Amino acid sequence: MRRLLKARGIEMSKMKNSGKKTLCCGEGGAVGFHNPGFARTWSLKRKKRAGEDMMVTYCAGCVGFLSRQGPTIHLADVLFEPEKALAGKTRVSRTPMTYLNRILLKRRLGKKG
């Protein structure tokens, strides 16, 4: 992810816990459904580590979940609309639009399922 951003001329700082030691945002594995307090604690830890910096992720679930704690953007937004994304002017899709967008993309790419 950092290589892609760097190729676009965007420098990102690496968080203390990254790579194999990345802290989960709390969205994965439906943690928020089973234990909302636990999931919120995880997302707050991610926000604390980011400080005032914007968080960038390649996971749409993380964007939706972490954006409740602080500015968070999707990697694709930064790559395709960097000025808009870095200014915090992108919109996060919500259900049912996320599902519809996936179907439309699959059709566009000619995939079945």
C-alpha positions in Angstrom: 0.0 0.0 0.0 2.8 2.4 0.9 4.6 1.7 -2.4 1.4 2.6 -4.4 1.0 5.8 -2.4 4.7 6.7 -2.8 4.4 6.1 -6.6 1.7 8.8 -6.6 4.0 11.2 -4.6 2.1 10.7 -1.4 4.2 10.0 1.7 2.6 8.1 4.5 4.1 7.4 7.9 4.1 3.8 9.1 2.2 3.1 12.3 4.0 1.4 15.2 2.0 -1.8 14.7 1.9 -2.6 11.0 2.3 -5.6 8.7 2.0 -8.8 10.6 1.5 -6.9 13.8 -1.3 -4.6 12.6 -4.0 -3.9 15.1 -7.5 -4.9 14.0 -9.9 -2.1 13.7 -12.7 -4.2 15.3 -14.8 -4.7 12.2 -13.2 -8.0 11.1 -14.8 -11.3 12.1 -18.0 -9.5 13.2 -16.4 -8.5 16.5 -18.7 -5.5 16.6 -21.7 -7.7 16.4 -20.5 -10.1 19.2 -18.8 -7.6 21.4 -19.3 -4.0 20.4 -17.3 -2.6 23.4 -14.3 -4.7 22.5 -14.5 -3.7 18.8 -14.8 0.0 19.8 -11.7 -0.3 22.0 -9.7 -1.7 19.1 -10.8 1.2 16.8 -9.9 3.7 19.5 -6.4 2.2 19.8 -6.0 2.6 16.0 -7.1 6.2 16.2 -4.8 6.9 19.2 -1.8 5.5 17.2 -2.8 7.7 14.2 -3.1 10.8 16.3 -4.3 13.7 14.1 -3.1 11.9 10.9 -5.6 10.6 8.4 -5.8 6.8 8.3 -5.6 5.1 4.9 -6.7 1.5 4.5 -7.4 -0.9 1.6 -10.3 -2.5 3.4 -13.8 -1.0 2.9 -15.0 -2.4 6.2 -12.1 -0.7 8.0 -12.9 2.6 6.3 -16.5 2.4 7.5 -15.6 1.4 11.0 -12.6 3.6 11.6 -14.2 6.7 10.1 -16.4 6.8 13.2 -13.2 7.6 15.2 -11.4 9.9 12.9 -10.6 10.8 9.3 -10.1 7.5 7.3 -10.0 7.0 3.6 -9.8 4.1 1.2 -6.6 3.5 -0.8 -8.6 3.5 -4.1 -9.9 6.9 -3.3 -6.4 8.2 -2.8 -5.1 6.6 -5.9 -7.9 7.7 -8.2 -8.9 11.0 -6.7 -6.0 12.1 -4.5 -6.9 15.8 -4.1 -10.5 15.0 -3.1 -9.6 12.1 -0.8 -6.8 13.9 1.0 -9.1 16.9 1.5 -11.6 14.5 3.2 -14.3 15.1 0.5 -14.9 11.5 -0.5 -18.1 9.7 0.5 -18.1 6.2 2.0 -20.7 3.9 0.4 -23.1 2.3 2.7 -25.4 -0.6 2.3 -27.2 -1.4 0.0 -25.0 0.7 -2.3 -21.9 -1.4 -1.4 -23.7 -4.5 -2.6 -25.0 -2.8 -5.8 -21.6 -1.4 -6.6 -20.0 -5.0 -6.3 -22.7 -6.4 -8.7 -22.1 -3.6 -11.2 -18.4 -4.0 -11.1 -18.7 -7.8 -11.6 -20.9 -7.2 -14.7 -18.5 -4.6 -16.0 -15.6 -7.0 -15.6 -17.6 -9.9 -17.1 -17.5 -12.0 -14.0 -20.3 -14.4 -13.0 -21.6 -14.8 -9.5 
